[in-house]
Amino acid sequence: MKIPRSPYDRLVNVMGLCSLGGTTVWLLAVWRQIADRIPVHYDFRGHVDRMASKGSLWAVSYTHLRA
């Protein structure tokens, strides 16, 4: 069943793609400045309890693209 998209639906899709595209461009622009390991999780006291490589930022972008 094909549900027709309203102008609002199209607007939200375009805004989401622009946001993802902007984030990708920014990430490419600052890639060399990002530390090799970045914090990815904090405990209740605000201390870092897990680190990951900066490559994990691409995984997050890909996950948003697939959602």
C-alpha positions as CSV (number, residue, x, y, z in Angstrom):
1,M,0.0,0.0,0.0
2,K,1.4,3.4,-1.0
3,I,0.7,6.2,1.3
4,P,0.9,9.7,-0.3
5,R,3.4,12.1,1.2
6,S,2.2,15.5,2.3
7,P,4.3,18.7,1.8
8,Y,5.2,18.5,5.5
9,D,6.5,15.0,5.1
10,R,8.7,16.1,2.2
11,L,10.0,19.1,4.2
12,V,10.9,16.9,7.2
13,N,12.7,14.5,4.9
14,V,14.7,17.3,3.2
15,M,15.6,18.8,6.5
16,G,16.8,15.5,7.8
17,L,18.9,14.9,4.8
18,C,20.4,18.4,5.0
19,S,21.2,17.8,8.6
20,L,22.9,14.5,7.8
21,G,24.8,16.1,4.9
22,G,25.9,19.0,7.0
23,T,27.1,16.8,9.7
24,T,29.0,14.7,7.2
25,V,30.7,17.7,5.7
26,W,31.6,19.1,9.1
27,L,33.0,15.7,10.2
28,L,35.2,15.5,7.0
29,A,36.4,19.1,7.6
30,V,37.5,18.6,11.2
31,W,38.5,14.9,11.0
32,R,42.2,15.5,11.6
33,Q,41.5,17.7,14.6
34,I,39.4,15.0,16.4
35,A,41.3,12.9,18.9
36,D,42.0,9.2,17.9
37,R,39.9,8.1,20.9
38,I,36.7,9.8,22.0
39,P,34.4,9.4,25.0
40,V,31.2,7.5,24.1
41,H,29.7,6.9,27.5
42,Y,29.6,8.6,30.9
43,D,28.6,7.3,34.3
44,F,26.1,9.0,36.7
45,R,28.9,11.2,38.1
46,G,29.8,12.5,34.7
47,H,33.1,10.4,34.4
48,V,34.0,8.8,31.1
49,D,33.6,5.0,31.5
50,R,34.0,4.0,27.8
51,M,36.1,5.2,25.0
52,A,36.0,4.4,21.2
53,S,37.9,5.3,18.1
54,K,36.9,8.3,16.2
55,G,35.7,6.0,13.4
56,S,32.7,5.2,15.6
57,L,31.4,8.6,14.6
58,W,30.8,7.2,11.1
59,A,28.8,4.3,12.6
60,V,26.5,6.8,14.3
61,S,26.0,8.7,11.0
62,Y,25.2,5.5,9.2
63,T,22.7,4.5,11.8
64,H,20.9,7.8,11.4
65,L,20.8,7.3,7.7
66,R,19.3,3.8,8.0
67,A,16.6,5.0,10.5
